[in-house]
Amino acid sequence: MTPSAVLEARNEAPARPAQLRTAETGEAGFRLLATMKQGTAASVPETWLTYPTVSEARDAGRRAARDDRVLRVMIVTGGVDHHFAEWV
């Protein structure tokens, strides 16, 4: 691969599935960030997904909070720059 091809590949935005985009903005919806007592948030499946609405993210956050290793769950916007939305 040539150096210019590597640079072009880095600058391309990764493709996102259509169901992860909200209908109004075309942007990704909401994600969960978990603060853990023990382990990593990667072990909580609800943190892997992007939710199209905040109500779906709240429901998933409640499910994630039932795990005894999870201290807190935060909902953030799912774009490139995560912005705080609310605590679950």
C-alpha positions in Angstrom: 0.0 0.0 0.0 1.4 3.4 -1.0 1.7 6.2 1.6 -1.0 8.2 -0.1 -3.4 5.2 0.0 -2.8 4.8 3.7 -3.6 8.5 4.3 -6.7 8.2 2.2 -7.8 5.2 4.1 -7.3 7.0 7.5 -9.4 10.0 6.3 -12.4 8.0 5.2 -15.2 7.9 7.8 -16.2 4.4 8.8 -19.5 3.2 7.4 -22.3 3.0 10.0 -25.3 0.8 9.7 -28.5 2.8 8.8 -30.3 1.6 11.9 -27.8 3.4 14.1 -28.6 6.8 12.7 -31.5 8.9 14.0 -34.1 9.9 11.4 -34.0 13.6 12.3 -30.3 14.4 12.1 -28.6 11.5 10.3 -26.2 11.3 13.2 -25.6 8.4 15.6 -28.0 8.3 18.6 -26.9 7.7 22.2 -24.4 5.5 23.9 -23.8 4.3 27.4 -20.6 4.8 29.4 -20.4 2.7 32.6 -18.2 3.4 35.6 -17.2 0.1 37.0 -16.2 -1.2 40.5 -14.3 -4.0 39.0 -13.4 -5.0 35.5 -14.0 -3.0 32.3 -17.1 -1.6 30.7 -16.4 -3.8 27.7 -17.8 -6.7 29.7 -21.2 -5.1 29.8 -23.0 -5.8 26.5 -25.3 -2.8 26.7 -22.3 -0.5 26.3 -21.5 -2.0 22.9 -24.6 -0.6 21.1 -25.8 2.7 19.9 -29.4 3.5 20.7 -31.5 5.6 18.4 -33.6 7.3 21.2 -32.8 8.4 24.7 -35.6 6.3 26.1 -34.1 3.1 24.6 -30.7 4.2 26.1 -32.4 4.7 29.5 -33.9 1.2 29.4 -30.5 -0.3 28.4 -28.8 1.7 31.1 -31.2 0.4 33.7 -30.4 -3.2 32.6 -26.7 -2.4 32.8 -27.0 -0.9 36.3 -28.3 -4.2 37.6 -24.9 -5.7 37.2 -23.2 -5.6 40.6 -19.9 -4.5 39.1 -21.4 -1.3 37.6 -21.4 1.8 39.8 -23.0 4.4 37.5 -24.2 4.6 33.9 -24.1 7.8 31.8 -25.9 8.4 28.6 -23.8 10.4 26.0 -24.4 11.4 22.4 -23.1 8.8 20.0 -21.3 11.1 17.6 -17.5 11.5 17.3 -17.4 13.9 20.2 -19.4 12.4 23.1 -21.5 14.9 24.9 -23.1 14.3 28.2 -26.9 13.6 28.0 -27.9 12.3 31.5 -27.2 9.9 34.3 -29.3 6.7 34.5 
